[in-house]
């Protein structure tokens, strides 16, 4: 069972909330309202094929239903936005999982109506709330990617990059069939406005965006030993974003040693890269999609040594997201939604908010230690992959901050323990209070885990501390 599936089952255990909506059947009319509400609020998950009690009903012909749902929602929700519609199998039944980020361009409307989350439900936004959304949007500074690109015109765009974007299979029909010229097509994709190109268009499509934005350059270096300053391979990349992504990925794989592994499917040994190619590509794409482009001193840097591979990007993690949440997988908070949307249309981003989960799973599948994300303030975000002989440790310093209630819970978890035993030891009589204030936050932060995650409501269910939970307890013991 992969990590994303265990997360879904954890969500079902927690029940409907501000960030989770369950629907027994698939209905664009109903689902569109909830997606719109999540966009206008803090993001969330919508699961179709699950009733309000968490009972898995399933969806017939789920793949076709998912494709139809995604197409309809993306034409009926304005302004354009990136979210994912996936099919997941739970208890031998297929359900639709719609993962929605917190929108950057509120207010969003579904069929010309604006919705918000109110408690555990979705309601139409009042005139006062809509007015407040619009005022906040006017007051907040415009995102860097939406600013006009200085000294950039159509002649400086890469024809190859433009063709690649506009011919991508996911490009909306309205864009593909437009006969009003390139600038109008890019405007439909939020890469131009008022007849001028934006910074997003510059870094995505310009022949050399580094002439105007030196922070668009990418540096990659391969060191010959763990401690040496000698580097047999050093390169700088600049150009249209997808072209640089391909070049940087090729650089990493070229400097990644191979290791013989036994393939069960082919019943033979194969020479495969030390790091999984899919995980590397996902890490590279995430660095481009989520980095901070606003500072001239920013950038992306890759360092390869015999001990590890590090991918660094400038900026900080989005508000409300820390390194621990990133490692567990979370609802994606997009720093650059226009850039991310263009990457999605071209197939570079597949599953919204699942990049970290996919990276960890790919490493786990070949026996590598889990990669680690690290961020301190505005010093940048670093993703580190480790070679087999290097095993990262979770220390008290990087353990997550938890509430006093979760601290009490962590202290009581020794070995595998039942929910009723925990509630009894805490001297709590209200089961719902225990679930909302103690158990749910601990599961969400990844400090405890279910022993039978595939059956969250099993009578044999127990809970145990994770490595993060042990690190928190160690920190508490040292205080």
C-alpha positions in Angstrom: 0.0 0.0 0.0 1.5 3.4 -0.9 1.6 6.4 1.3 -1.1 8.3 -0.5 -3.6 5.5 0.1 -2.8 5.4 3.8 -3.4 9.1 3.9 -6.8 8.7 2.4 -7.8 6.1 5.0 -6.5 8.4 7.7 -8.8 11.2 6.3 -11.8 8.8 6.4 -11.1 8.0 10.0 -11.1 11.7 10.8 -14.5 12.2 9.1 -15.9 15.3 7.3 -14.3 18.5 8.4 -13.4 22.0 7.1 -11.0 20.3 4.7 -12.8 17.1 3.8 -16.1 16.5 2.0 -17.6 13.0 1.3 -20.1 12.3 -1.5 -21.8 9.0 -2.1 -22.2 9.7 -5.9 -20.5 11.6 -8.7 -22.2 14.8 -9.6 -20.5 17.7 -11.3 -23.2 20.1 -10.1 -22.6 19.2 -6.4 -18.8 18.6 -6.6 -18.2 21.9 -8.4 -19.6 23.8 -5.4 -17.3 22.1 -3.0 -14.2 22.5 -5.2 -15.0 26.2 -5.5 -15.5 26.5 -1.8 -12.2 24.8 -1.1 -10.4 27.2 -3.5 -12.0 30.2 -1.7 -11.0 28.8 1.7 -8.0 26.7 2.8 -8.1 24.0 0.3 -9.3 20.4 0.9 -10.2 17.0 -0.4 -13.4 15.8 -2.0 -14.0 12.0 -2.1 -16.7 10.6 -4.3 -18.0 7.1 -3.7 -17.9 7.4 0.1 -21.0 8.2 2.2 -21.1 10.5 5.2 -20.3 7.7 7.6 -17.1 6.9 5.7 -18.6 3.7 4.1 -16.8 2.9 0.8 -19.5 2.6 -1.9 -17.2 2.9 -4.9 -17.8 4.6 -8.3 -18.7 2.7 -11.5 -16.3 3.2 -14.5 -14.2 5.4 -12.2 -11.5 6.4 -14.7 -14.1 7.7 -17.2 -16.0 9.5 -14.5 -12.7 11.2 -13.3 -11.8 12.4 -16.8 -15.3 13.7 -17.4 -15.4 15.4 -13.9 -12.0 17.1 -14.4 -12.9 18.4 -17.9 -16.3 19.8 -16.8 -14.9 21.4 -13.6 -12.0 23.1 -15.3 -14.3 24.7 -17.8 -17.0 25.8 -15.3 -14.7 27.2 -12.5 -13.2 30.6 -13.1 -10.6 31.9 -13.0 -8.6 28.9 -14.3 -6.9 26.9 -11.6 -4.9 23.7 -11.1 -6.3 20.8 -9.1 -6.2 17.0 -9.5 -8.9 14.4 -10.0 -7.6 10.9 -9.4 -8.9 7.3 -9.0 -7.9 5.5 -5.9 -8.8 1.9 -4.8 -9.9 1.5 -1.2 -11.1 -1.8 0.1 -11.3 -3.2 -3.4 -13.5 -0.4 -4.6 -12.6 2.6 -6.7 -13.3 6.2 -5.5 -12.6 9.6 -7.0 -10.2 11.8 -5.0 -10.3 15.5 -5.9 -7.5 17.4 -4.2 -7.9 21.2 -4.2 -5.3 23.8 -3.1 -6.1 27.1 -1.4 -6.6 29.4 -4.3 -4.4 32.4 -5.0 -6.9 34.3 -7.1 -10.0 34.5 -5.0 -12.9 34.8 -5.4 -13.4 31.7 -7.6 -16.8 31.0 -9.1 -18.6 27.8 -10.2 -21.3 28.5 -12.8 -21.1 32.2 -11.8 -21.8 31.5 -8.1 -19.2 31.9 -5.4 -19.0 29.3 -2.6 -17.0 29.1 0.7 -16.5 26.5 3.4 -18.4 27.2 6.6 -17.6 24.6 9.3 -18.0 21.2 7.8 -20.3 22.4 5.0 -20.3 24.5 1.8 -22.5 27.6 1.4 -22.9 30.5 -1.1 -20.8 33.4 -0.1 -22.7 36.5 1.1 -22.3 39.9 -0.6 -20.2 41.1 2.4 -17.8 38.1 2.2 -17.4 38.6 -1.6 -16.7 42.3 -1.1 -14.1 41.4 1.5 -12.4 38.9 -0.9 -12.2 41.5 -3.6 -10.9 44.2 -1.3 -8.2 41.9 0.1 -7.1 41.0 -3.4 -6.8 44.7 -4.3 -4.7 45.4 -1.2 -2.4 42.4 -1.4 0.7 42.9 -3.6 0.5 41.1 -6.9 2.5 37.9 -7.3 5.8 38.2 -9.0 4.7 35.8 -11.8 1.7 38.1 -12.6 3.8 41.3 -12.9 4.5 42.6 -16.4 7.8 41.3 -17.9 10.1 44.2 -18.6 11.6 44.5 -22.0 10.0 41.3 -23.3 8.1 40.9 -26.5 6.8 38.0 -28.6 10.0 38.0 -30.7 12.1 37.0 -27.7 10.0 33.9 -26.9 11.2 30.5 -28.0 9.1 29.1 -30.8 9.9 25.6 -29.7 8.8 26.3 -26.1 5.6 28.0 -27.3 4.7 25.2 -29.6 5.4 22.6 -26.9 3.0 24.4 -24.5 0.2 25.1 -27.0 0.2 21.7 -28.5 0.2 19.8 -25.2 -2.8 17.4 -24.9 -4.1 19.1 -21.8 -4.4 22.5 -23.4 -8.1 23.7 -23.2 -9.9 23.6 -26.6 -10.6 27.3 -26.3 -6.9 28.0 -26.3 -6.0 25.5 -29.0 -8.7 26.8 -31.4 -8.1 30.5 -30.9 -7.3 32.4 -34.1 -6.5 35.7 -32.4 -2.7 35.2 -32.2 -0.1 33.9 -29.7 -0.6 36.8 -27.2 -4.3 36.1 -26.9 -3.6 32.3 -26.4 -1.1 33.1 -23.6 -3.6 35.5 -22.1 -6.2 32.7 -21.9 -3.5 30.8 -19.9 -2.9 33.8 -17.5 0.6 34.3 -19.1 -0.3 37.7 -20.5 -2.7 40.5 -19.7 -3.7 43.7 -21.3 -1.6 42.8 -24.3 1.6 42.4 -22.4 3.5 39.3 -21.3 4.0 38.4 -17.6 7.1 37.3 -15.7 5.6 33.8 -15.7 5.7 33.8 -19.5 9.3 35.1 -19.4 10.7 32.2 -17.3 8.6 29.6 -19.0 8.9 30.6 -22.6 11.7 33.2 -23.3 14.8 32.1 -25.1 17.0 33.5 -22.3 15.0 34.8 -19.3 18.3 35.2 -17.3 19.0 38.4 -19.3 16.2 40.1 -17.4 16.1 37.8 -14.4 19.5 36.5 -13.3 17.7 34.4 -10.6 16.4 32.2 -13.4 19.9 30.6 -13.9 20.4 27.1 -12.5 23.8 25.8 -11.2 24.7 22.2 -11.0 27.9 20.7 -9.7 29.2 17.1 -9.1 32.0 16.7 -6.5 34.5 13.8 -6.8 34.5 12.9 -3.1 32.6 13.5 0.1 35.1 16.2 1.3 36.8 17.3 -1.9 36.3 20.7 -3.5 37.2 19.2 -6.9 34.3 18.9 -9.3 34.6 16.9 -12.5 31.3 18.4 -13.8 30.0 21.9 -13.4 27.3 23.5 -15.5 25.0 26.5 -15.6 21.7 26.4 -17.4 19.4 29.1 -18.7 16.5 29.1 -21.2 12.9 28.1 -21.4 11.8 26.3 -18.2 11.0 22.9 -19.6 14.2 22.8 -21.6 16.2 23.6 -18.5 14.3 20.9 -16.5 15.3 18.3 -19.1 18.9 19.5 -19.2 19.2 19.5 -15.4 17.5 16.1 -15.0 20.0 14.7 -17.6 22.9 16.2 -15.7 21.8 14.5 -12.5 21.3 11.1 -14.1 24.6 11.4 -16.0 26.4 11.9 -12.7 24.5 9.3 -10.7 26.2 6.0 -10.4 24.4 2.8 -11.3 23.8 -0.1 -9.0 22.9 -3.7 -9.9 19.4 -4.7 -8.6 17.4 -7.8 -9.1 14.2 -7.3 -11.1 11.4 -9.7 -10.0 9.4 -8.9 -13.1 12.2 -9.8 -15.5 13.8 -12.4 -13.2 17.2 -11.0 -13.8 19.7 -8.4 -12.5 19.6 -4.9 -13.9 22.0 -1.9 -13.7 19.8 0.9 -12.5 20.6 4.5 -11.3 21.3 4.8 -7.6 18.5 7.3 -7.2 15.1 6.6 -8.8 14.7 8.7 -12.0 11.1 9.5 -11.3 11.9 10.9 -7.8 14.7 13.0 -9.2 12.5 14.4 -11.9 9.7 15.1 -9.4 12.2 16.9 -7.1 13.5 19.0 -9.9 10.1 20.0 -11.2 8.9 20.9 -7.7 12.0 23.2 -7.2 11.0 25.2 -10.4 7.3 25.2 -9.5 7.5 26.3 -5.9 10.6 28.4 -5.6 10.7 32.2 -4.9 11.5 34.1 -8.1 11.2 37.6 -6.7 14.8 38.1 -5.5 17.8 38.6 -7.9 19.9 36.5 -5.4 17.6 33.5 -5.7 17.9 30.5 -7.9 18.2 26.7 -8.1 21.3 24.7 -7.2 22.1 21.0 -7.4 25.0 19.4 -5.7 26.0 15.8 -6.2 28.6 13.9 -4.0 29.2 10.2 -3.3 27.2 10.5 -0.1 24.1 12.5 -1.3 22.3 14.5 -3.8 20.8 17.9 -2.9 18.3 20.1 -4.8 18.1 23.6 -3.3 15.7 26.3 -4.4 15.4 29.9 -3.0 12.6 31.1 -0.8 10.8 29.4 2.1 8.0 26.9 2.5 4.5 28.3 2.1 2.7 29.6 5.2 1.3 26.7 7.2 3.6 24.1 5.7 6.8 22.9 7.4 9.4 20.2 6.4 7.6 17.5 8.4 4.2 18.1 6.7 6.0 18.1 3.4 7.5 14.7 4.1 4.1 13.3 5.1 2.4 14.7 2.0 -0.1 17.6 2.3 -2.6 19.7 0.3 -0.4 21.7 -2.0 -0.1 25.4 -1.4 1.0 26.8 -4.7 3.4 29.8 -4.6 3.4 30.2 -8.4 0.0 28.8 -9.6 0.4 30.2 -13.2 3.8 28.5 -13.6 2.6 25.3 -12.0 -0.5 25.3 -14.3 1.7 25.6 -17.4 3.9 22.7 -16.1 0.8 20.6 -15.5 -0.6 21.3 -19.0 2.7 19.9 -20.4 2.7 16.8 -18.2 5.5 17.8 -15.8 3.2 18.0 -12.8 0.8 15.1 -12.3 -0.6 14.8 -8.8 -1.2 18.0 -7.0 0.3 18.0 -3.5 1.6 14.4 -3.9 5.1 15.1 -5.1 6.7 14.5 -1.7 4.7 11.3 -1.3 5.8 10.0 -4.7 9.4 10.9 -4.0 9.5 9.0 -0.7 7.6 6.0 -2.2 10.0 5.7 -5.1 13.0 5.7 -2.7 11.3 3.2 -0.5 10.6 0.9 -3.4 14.3 0.4 -4.1 15.4 0.3 -0.5 16.8 3.9 -0.1 16.5 5.9 3.1 13.7 8.4 3.0 14.8 11.8 1.5 14.7 14.8 3.8 13.3 18.3 3.2 14.9 21.1 5.2 14.1 24.8 5.4 15.1 27.6 7.8 13.4 30.9 7.4 14.1 32.4 4.0 17.3 30.5 3.5 15.8 28.2 0.9 14.4 24.7 0.7 16.7 21.7 0.3 15.7 18.2 -0.7 18.4 15.6 0.1 18.6 12.1 -1.3 21.0 9.8 0.6 23.1 6.9 -0.7 22.5 3.5 0.9 25.4 3.8 3.4 24.0 7.1 4.7 20.9 7.0 6.9 19.4 10.3 8.1 18.1 10.6 11.6 15.1 12.4 13.0 16.4 14.6 15.8 14.5 16.5 18.4 15.5 19.7 16.7 13.6 18.9 13.6 10.6 17.2 15.4 7.3 19.1 14.8 5.8 21.4 17.3 2.6 19.9 18.8 -0.3 21.0 21.0 -0.3 20.3 24.8 -3.1 17.7 24.1 -0.9 15.8 21.6 2.1 16.0 24.0 0.0 14.2 26.6 -1.0 11.6 24.1 2.6 11.0 23.0 3.8 10.4 26.6 1.2 7.6 27.0 1.9 5.7 23.8 4.2 2.8 24.7 4.2 0.0 22.1 0.9 -0.7 20.4 -2.1 0.7 22.3 -5.9 0.8 21.7 -7.9 4.0 21.4 -10.1 3.2 24.4 -7.0 2.6 26.5 -5.6 6.0 25.6 -8.9 7.7 26.3 -9.1 6.0 29.7 -5.5 6.9 30.7 -6.3 10.5 29.8 -9.4 10.3 31.9 -11.6 11.6 29.0 -15.2 10.5 28.8 -16.2 12.4 25.6 -15.1 10.3 22.6 -15.6 13.1 20.1 -13.5 15.5 22.1 -10.7 12.9 22.3 -10.9 12.4 18.6 -10.8 16.1 17.6 -8.3 17.4 20.1 -6.0 14.5 20.6 -6.2 11.6 18.1 -6.9 13.5 14.9 -4.1 16.1 15.3 -1.6 13.4 16.3 -2.4 11.4 13.1 -2.4 14.5 10.9 1.1 15.5 12.1 2.4 12.0 11.7 3.6 11.5 15.3 1.4 8.4 15.7 0.3 5.8 13.2 -2.4 3.1 12.9 -1.2 -0.5 13.1 -3.9 -1.5 10.6 -4.1 1.6 8.3 -6.0 -0.3 5.6 -8.9 -0.9 8.1 -9.1 2.3 10.2 -12.3 1.3 12.0 -11.1 -2.3 12.8 -11.8 -3.5 16.4 -8.2 -4.7 16.5 -6.9 -1.2 15.6 -3.9 0.0 17.7 -1.7 3.1 17.6 2.0 3.4 17.9 4.6 6.2 17.9 6.3 7.0 14.6 9.9 8.2 14.4 8.7 11.8 14.5 6.6 10.9 17.6 9.7 9.4 19.3 11.7 12.5 18.4 9.0 14.7 20.0 9.0 12.5 23.2 12.8 12.7 23.3 12.6 16.5 23.1 9.9 16.5 25.9 12.1 14.3 28.1 15.0 16.7 27.7 13.1 19.8 28.7 
